[in-house]
Amino acid sequence: MKNHPGTNKWYVLVLAALTGALAITAPSASLAVLFSEISNDLHLSLVQMGLLWSIGSLPAIFTSPLSGAVIDRFGPRRVMLFATISVGLVAGMRGLAADFASFFWIVILIGVLVPLITMSAFKISSILFPPRQLGLANGIFSMGMGFGFLLGSLLSATVISPWLGGWRNVMFFYGAIAALLCIPWYFTRSLPGPAGSGSAETEIGSMRASLTQIVKLKNVWLLGVTVMGINGCVQGLLGYLSLYLRGLGWTGASADGALSLLSIMSMIFVLPLALGSDRLFARKKILLAMILMIAVGTGLLSVGSVLLVWGAVIMIGMVRDGSMAVLMTMVIETDGVGPVYAGTASGFVMFFLFAGNLLAPPIGNRLAEISPGLAFIFWSGLAFLGVASLTFVKSSRAARLAPEAR
């Protein structure tokens, strides 16, 4: 099933990673570093900025499970074609926002569409790569996402905005890039047909049956709670860290540099961590260690000491994308999932991810109004929730048989 004549799996994987970088994470990261510019123009409060940073997760909570089922039916290539054009056009509309309300509804529309790209990438990994390479494949996609965040946080405010003449043109710029990504997807060879048949079945009953199959799996629920804790923590601190450091007296360049360092560390370590999980087949133990590093590092940020901040940024960055790569690999390897239901299972887990993304930033920002460091204590607690949930996850059959296979 994993060897498909005419399909260059590495090319398709790299294209998926670049799509995630340029259509999702780079535009998203640009908001974090452009919030000062945007808030001055649109007269936004800290709470409103936190809401704009997270509200896209609200529709994604509901569209993620459906998106995964759609991908399982139609196949990831077709979905990527539609998603890149749609996300690009809608994301570019942020440059037209005249006030908080208009920006709010545009972000909502983006949130409806973004899961189509993310889940398509995980589906691609599951159908093109064998178990011994699955962690590496998801690691490459996660590295691409981290690369996009690095570009967005490093260049958007200091290079692209001055070059193009303001934040609005930055939004147009990222929207155009996302839409143009439909071109390489159009010329990409057809991928293997959706699971279950050689054709793209679209019956609602089939999609409902896929969701019913996944909802029965306890491990998928536990992994969902785990990813909610991880991503809620990371999403909250990424949107607030630059503002927090500026409030401590850091220069804009230094504050943005901390975000960039976090992304650089993530890119450096994501592949070794993912590859290590493939070789050792100890994904659960590796993931537990990574989540603990995120939890402790986030808690250290609340202290505000320069040395502790840099140390915490390095600690969190080392495992940010690696944790997601390993976790999503565990989802696909869960007994009862596999390549057949990879899209649906990924979509179901993303329900929890986007729930964390939605709730964590505004709650943390509200706590920050009481005390600037209190937000990090809350987000650290979310990561510890992820640790607690992961401890109850049972090893998959693939993980149990791996030592014998070696």
VEXMI-61141 format. One record per residue (C-alpha): x, z, y; residue in three letters. Coordinates in nm, 2 decimals, padded with zeros to 4 digits. Each point is the difference from the previous one (the first is absolute). Last residue first. Example, Ala and Ser with C-alpha at 12.3 -4.5 7.8 and 13.67 -1.06 7.14 Angstrom:
VEXMI-61141
u,w,v,residu
01.37,00.71,-00.11,SER
-00.14,00.07,-00.34,ALA
//
This chain:
VEXMI-61141
u,w,v,residu
01.37,01.54,-00.55,ARG
-00.34,-00.08,-00.14,ALA
-00.03,00.36,-00.13,GLU
00.07,00.14,00.35,PRO
-00.26,-00.24,00.15,ALA
-00.29,00.09,-00.24,LEU
-00.12,00.30,00.20,ARG
00.03,-00.19,00.33,ALA
-00.19,-00.30,-00.13,ALA
-00.27,00.23,-00.14,ARG
-00.05,00.15,00.35,SER
00.12,00.35,00.09,SER
-00.27,00.24,00.10,LYS
-00.06,00.08,00.37,VAL
-00.06,00.37,00.06,PHE
00.32,00.05,00.19,THR
-00.08,-00.29,00.23,LEU
-00.29,00.19,00.16,SER
00.22,00.30,00.10,ALA
00.27,-00.22,00.14,VAL
-00.26,-00.20,00.20,GLY
-00.14,00.32,00.15,LEU
00.36,00.08,00.09,PHE
00.00,-00.32,00.21,ALA
-00.32,00.11,00.17,LEU
00.16,00.33,00.09,GLY
00.29,-00.18,00.16,SER
-00.25,-00.18,00.22,TRP
-00.15,00.33,00.12,PHE
00.34,00.15,00.07,ILE
00.10,-00.32,00.18,PHE
-00.30,00.03,00.23,ALA
00.09,00.35,00.10,LEU
00.32,-00.11,00.16,GLY
-00.16,-00.10,00.33,PRO
-00.21,00.32,00.03,SER
-00.37,00.02,00.08,ILE
-00.02,-00.36,00.11,GLU
00.20,-00.09,-00.31,ALA
-00.28,00.14,-00.21,LEU
-00.22,-00.28,00.14,ARG
00.27,-00.25,-00.08,ASN
00.02,00.12,-00.36,GLY
-00.38,-00.03,-00.04,ILE
00.01,-00.35,00.16,PRO
00.29,-00.11,-00.22,PRO
-00.11,00.14,-00.34,ALA
-00.36,-00.12,-00.03,LEU
00.02,-00.38,00.00,LEU
00.33,-00.05,-00.17,ASN
-00.10,00.25,-00.27,GLY
-00.32,-00.19,-00.06,ALA
00.20,-00.32,00.00,PHE
00.21,00.13,-00.29,LEU
-00.30,00.13,-00.19,PHE
-00.18,-00.33,00.00,PHE
00.34,-00.16,-00.07,MET
-00.02,00.16,-00.34,VAL
-00.32,-00.19,-00.07,PHE
00.15,-00.33,00.13,GLY
00.31,00.04,-00.22,SER
-00.23,00.06,-00.30,ALA
-00.21,-00.31,00.08,THR
00.30,-00.22,00.05,GLY
00.19,00.12,-00.31,ALA
-00.31,-00.03,-00.22,TYR
00.13,-00.26,-00.24,VAL
00.37,00.05,00.08,PRO
-00.01,00.35,-00.15,GLY
-00.29,00.25,00.06,VAL
-00.13,00.19,-00.31,GLY
00.31,00.22,-00.04,ASP
00.17,00.03,00.34,THR
00.28,-00.25,00.04,GLU
-00.15,-00.16,00.31,ILE
-00.05,00.34,00.16,VAL
00.35,00.11,-00.10,MET
00.14,-00.31,00.17,THR
-00.20,00.09,00.31,MET
00.16,00.34,00.00,LEU
00.35,-00.13,-00.05,VAL
-00.02,-00.25,00.29,ALA
-00.18,00.25,00.23,MET
00.27,00.27,-00.06,SER
00.28,-00.26,00.06,GLY
-00.16,-00.09,00.34,ASP
00.04,00.35,00.14,ARG
00.28,00.13,-00.21,VAL
00.33,-00.02,00.20,MET
-00.20,-00.01,00.33,GLY
-00.13,00.35,-00.05,ILE
00.34,00.15,-00.05,MET
00.16,-00.21,00.27,ILE
-00.27,00.10,00.25,VAL
00.03,00.36,-00.11,ALA
00.37,00.01,00.06,GLY
-00.04,-00.17,00.34,TRP
-00.26,00.25,00.10,VAL
00.19,00.29,-00.14,LEU
00.31,-00.09,00.21,LEU
-00.21,-00.04,00.32,VAL
-00.19,00.32,-00.05,SER
-00.37,-00.05,00.03,GLY
-00.11,00.26,-00.25,VAL
-00.32,-00.20,-00.10,SER
00.22,-00.28,-00.14,LEU
00.11,00.23,-00.28,LEU
-00.35,00.00,-00.14,GLY
00.01,-00.38,-00.03,THR
00.33,00.02,-00.19,GLY
-00.13,00.26,-00.24,VAL
-00.32,-00.21,-00.09,ALA
00.18,-00.33,-00.01,ILE
00.28,00.14,-00.22,MET
-00.26,00.16,-00.23,LEU
-00.17,-00.34,-00.03,ILE
00.32,-00.16,-00.11,MET
00.07,00.26,-00.27,ALA
-00.35,-00.03,-00.14,LEU
00.04,-00.38,-00.01,LEU
00.32,00.02,-00.20,ILE
-00.16,00.24,-00.25,LYS
-00.31,-00.23,-00.04,LYS
00.20,-00.32,-00.02,ARG
00.23,00.11,-00.28,ALA
00.04,-00.34,-00.16,PHE
00.38,00.04,00.05,LEU
00.07,-00.37,00.05,ARG
-00.32,-00.09,00.18,ASP
-00.01,00.32,00.21,SER
00.36,-00.07,00.09,GLY
-00.09,-00.35,00.12,LEU
-00.27,00.15,00.23,ALA
00.24,00.26,00.14,LEU
00.29,-00.25,00.04,PRO
-00.24,-00.25,00.16,LEU
-00.16,00.24,00.25,VAL
00.33,00.16,00.11,PHE
00.14,-00.23,00.27,ILE
-00.34,-00.11,00.13,MET
-00.12,00.36,00.04,SER
00.32,00.10,00.18,MET
-00.05,-00.29,00.24,ILE
-00.36,00.09,00.06,SER
00.08,00.36,00.08,LEU
00.28,-00.11,00.22,LEU
-00.24,-00.22,00.20,SER
-00.24,00.28,00.06,LEU
00.29,00.22,00.12,ALA
00.12,-00.29,00.22,GLY
-00.34,-00.01,00.17,ASP
00.06,00.36,00.12,ALA
00.36,-00.08,00.10,SER
-00.10,-00.31,00.19,ALA
-00.29,00.18,00.18,GLY
00.24,00.28,00.10,THR
-00.05,00.34,-00.16,TRP
-00.14,00.28,00.21,GLY
-00.20,00.19,-00.25,LEU
-00.31,-00.19,00.11,GLY
00.18,-00.32,-00.08,ARG
00.06,00.13,-00.35,LEU
-00.37,00.07,-00.05,TYR
-00.10,-00.34,00.14,LEU
00.23,-00.18,-00.24,SER
-00.10,00.22,-00.30,LEU
-00.38,-00.03,00.05,TYR
-00.09,-00.33,-00.17,GLY
00.26,00.03,-00.27,LEU
-00.08,00.37,-00.06,LEU
-00.37,-00.07,-00.08,GLY
00.06,-00.30,-00.22,GLN
00.26,00.18,-00.20,VAL
-00.22,00.31,-00.07,CYS
-00.31,-00.19,-00.07,GLY
00.20,-00.24,-00.21,ASN
00.14,00.27,-00.23,ILE
-00.32,00.21,-00.03,GLY
-00.23,-00.29,-00.05,MET
00.25,-00.15,-00.24,VAL
-00.03,00.31,-00.22,THR
-00.38,00.02,00.02,VAL
-00.01,-00.36,-00.12,GLY
00.25,00.07,-00.28,LEU
-00.24,00.28,-00.12,LEU
-00.29,-00.24,00.01,TRP
00.19,-00.27,-00.19,VAL
00.11,00.26,-00.26,ASN
-00.36,00.09,-00.07,LYS
-00.10,-00.35,-00.10,LEU
-00.38,-00.05,00.00,LYS
-00.01,-00.15,00.35,VAL
00.23,-00.28,-00.12,ILE
-00.24,-00.14,-00.26,GLN
-00.30,00.03,00.23,THR
00.19,-00.20,00.27,LEU
00.07,-00.28,-00.25,SER
-00.36,00.00,-00.12,ALA
-00.12,-00.02,00.36,ARG
00.22,-00.31,00.05,MET
-00.14,-00.16,-00.31,SER
-00.36,00.08,00.10,GLY
00.06,-00.15,00.35,ILE
00.08,-00.33,-00.17,GLU
00.29,-00.17,00.17,THR
00.20,-00.15,-00.29,GLU
00.31,-00.17,00.11,ALA
00.10,-00.20,-00.31,SER
00.25,00.05,-00.28,GLY
-00.18,00.31,-00.12,SER
00.02,00.38,00.00,GLY
00.27,00.04,00.25,ALA
00.01,-00.24,00.29,PRO
00.19,-00.33,-00.06,GLY
00.38,-00.01,-00.01,PRO
00.15,-00.10,00.34,LEU
-00.05,-00.33,00.16,SER
00.32,-00.15,00.14,ARG
00.07,00.11,00.36,THR
-00.07,-00.27,00.26,PHE
-00.30,00.18,00.15,TYR
00.18,00.33,-00.01,TRP
00.29,-00.15,00.20,PRO
-00.25,-00.12,00.26,ILE
-00.22,00.31,00.01,CYS
00.29,00.19,00.15,LEU
-00.09,-00.17,00.33,LEU
-00.29,00.24,00.06,ALA
00.23,00.31,-00.03,ALA
00.25,-00.15,00.25,ILE
-00.28,-00.09,00.25,ALA
-00.14,00.35,-00.01,GLY
00.34,00.16,00.05,TYR
00.06,-00.21,00.32,PHE
-00.35,00.06,00.13,PHE
00.05,00.38,-00.03,MET
00.34,-00.02,00.17,VAL
-00.17,-00.21,00.28,ASN
-00.23,00.30,00.07,ARG
00.29,00.25,00.00,TRP
00.17,-00.16,00.29,GLY
00.20,-00.29,00.13,GLY
00.12,-00.19,-00.30,LEU
00.36,00.10,00.02,TRP
-00.07,00.35,00.14,PRO
-00.25,00.06,-00.29,SER
00.22,-00.16,-00.27,ILE
00.32,00.19,00.07,VAL
-00.03,00.37,00.07,THR
-00.37,00.06,-00.09,ALA
-00.04,-00.23,-00.30,SER
00.36,-00.01,-00.13,LEU
00.09,00.32,-00.19,LEU
-00.34,00.12,-00.10,SER
-00.14,-00.34,-00.10,GLY
00.32,-00.11,-00.17,LEU
00.04,00.32,-00.19,LEU
-00.37,00.00,-00.10,PHE
00.03,-00.35,-00.13,GLY
00.31,00.09,-00.20,PHE
-00.19,00.29,-00.15,GLY
-00.28,-00.23,-00.12,MET
00.26,-00.23,-00.14,GLY
00.17,00.29,-00.18,MET
-00.34,00.09,-00.14,SER
-00.03,-00.35,-00.14,PHE
00.35,00.02,-00.15,ILE
-00.08,00.34,-00.15,GLY
-00.32,-00.13,-00.15,ASN
00.21,-00.26,-00.18,ALA
00.27,00.25,-00.10,LEU
-00.26,00.24,-00.14,GLY
-00.15,-00.29,-00.20,LEU
00.32,-00.13,-00.14,GLN
00.01,00.19,-00.34,ARG
-00.38,-00.02,-00.01,PRO
00.00,-00.39,00.01,PRO
-00.04,-00.19,00.32,PHE
-00.23,-00.28,00.11,LEU
-00.35,00.14,-00.06,ILE
00.05,00.36,00.13,SER
00.23,-00.10,00.29,SER
-00.25,-00.26,00.13,ILE
-00.29,00.26,-00.03,LYS
00.21,00.24,00.21,PHE
00.05,-00.26,00.26,ALA
-00.37,-00.10,00.00,SER
-00.09,00.37,00.06,MET
00.20,00.02,00.32,THR
-00.12,-00.33,00.14,ILE
-00.37,00.05,-00.07,LEU
00.03,00.36,00.12,PRO
00.06,-00.13,00.36,VAL
-00.33,-00.17,00.05,LEU
-00.25,00.28,00.08,VAL
00.26,00.20,00.19,GLY
00.06,-00.29,00.23,ILE
-00.37,00.00,00.09,LEU
00.02,00.37,00.08,ILE
00.31,-00.06,00.22,VAL
-00.20,-00.25,00.20,ILE
-00.29,00.25,00.03,TRP
00.23,00.27,00.15,PHE
00.18,-00.24,00.24,PHE
-00.33,-00.09,00.15,SER
-00.11,00.36,00.03,ALA
00.33,00.12,00.15,PHE
00.00,-00.25,00.28,ASP
00.07,-00.37,00.08,ALA
00.12,-00.11,-00.34,ALA
00.11,-00.37,00.01,LEU
00.35,00.06,-00.15,GLY
-00.18,00.17,-00.29,ARG
-00.15,-00.34,-00.08,MET
00.33,-00.10,-00.16,GLY
-00.08,00.23,-00.29,ALA
-00.33,-00.18,-00.06,VAL
00.16,-00.35,-00.02,LEU
00.30,00.11,-00.21,GLY
-00.21,00.22,-00.24,VAL
-00.23,-00.29,-00.06,SER
00.26,-00.27,-00.06,ILE
00.22,00.23,-00.22,THR
-00.30,00.13,-00.19,ALA
-00.15,-00.34,-00.10,PHE
00.32,-00.14,-00.14,LEU
00.09,00.34,-00.16,MET
-00.34,00.01,-00.18,VAL
00.06,-00.35,-00.15,ARG
00.35,00.11,-00.12,ARG
-00.12,00.33,-00.13,PRO
-00.25,-00.11,-00.26,GLY
-00.38,-00.06,00.04,PHE
-00.14,00.27,-00.23,ARG
00.28,00.27,-00.01,ASP
00.04,-00.06,00.38,ILE
-00.37,00.06,00.06,VAL
00.02,00.32,-00.21,ALA
00.29,00.13,00.21,GLY
-00.18,-00.09,00.33,SER
-00.31,00.18,-00.12,LEU
00.20,00.32,-00.06,PRO
00.18,-00.04,00.34,SER
-00.30,-00.09,00.21,THR
-00.15,00.34,00.03,PHE
00.31,00.20,00.09,ILE
00.13,-00.30,00.19,ALA
-00.30,00.03,00.24,PRO
00.13,00.35,00.11,LEU
00.37,-00.07,-00.04,SER
00.00,-00.21,00.32,GLY
-00.08,00.32,00.18,ILE
00.35,00.15,-00.04,SER
00.22,-00.11,00.29,TRP
-00.30,-00.07,00.22,LEU
-00.12,00.36,-00.06,LEU
00.34,00.14,00.08,GLY
00.01,-00.19,00.32,MET
-00.35,00.13,00.09,GLN
00.12,00.36,-00.08,VAL
00.30,-00.05,00.23,LEU
-00.22,-00.13,00.28,SER
-00.03,-00.36,00.10,LEU
00.01,-00.15,00.35,HIS
-00.01,-00.37,-00.12,LEU
00.32,-00.11,00.17,ASP
00.18,00.34,-00.01,ASN
-00.12,00.05,-00.36,SER
00.13,-00.35,-00.10,ILE
00.35,00.05,00.14,GLU
00.03,00.35,-00.14,SER
-00.15,-00.12,-00.33,PHE
00.25,-00.28,-00.03,LEU
00.24,00.18,-00.25,VAL
-00.27,00.10,-00.24,ALA
-00.21,-00.31,00.05,LEU
00.30,-00.22,-00.09,SER
00.01,00.17,-00.34,ALA
-00.33,-00.14,-00.09,SER
00.09,-00.36,00.10,PRO
00.33,00.03,-00.21,ALA
-00.18,00.17,-00.29,THR
-00.29,-00.24,-00.07,ILE
00.04,-00.38,00.06,ALA
00.38,-00.02,00.03,LEU
00.11,00.25,-00.26,ALA
-00.28,-00.04,-00.25,GLY
00.04,-00.38,00.02,THR
00.37,00.03,-00.04,LEU
-00.05,00.21,-00.32,ALA
-00.25,-00.25,-00.13,ALA
00.24,-00.28,00.07,LEU
00.28,00.19,-00.18,VAL
-00.23,00.05,-00.30,LEU
-00.10,-00.37,-00.01,VAL
00.37,-00.11,00.01,TYR
00.09,00.25,-00.27,TRP
-00.28,-00.12,-00.23,LYS
00.09,-00.36,00.02,ASN
-00.31,-00.13,-00.18,THR
00.03,-00.34,-00.17,GLY
-00.02,00.14,-00.34,PRO
-00.15,00.35,-00.01,HIS
00.20,00.27,-00.19,ASN
-00.18,00.33,00.04,LYS
-00.29,-00.06,-00.23,MET
//
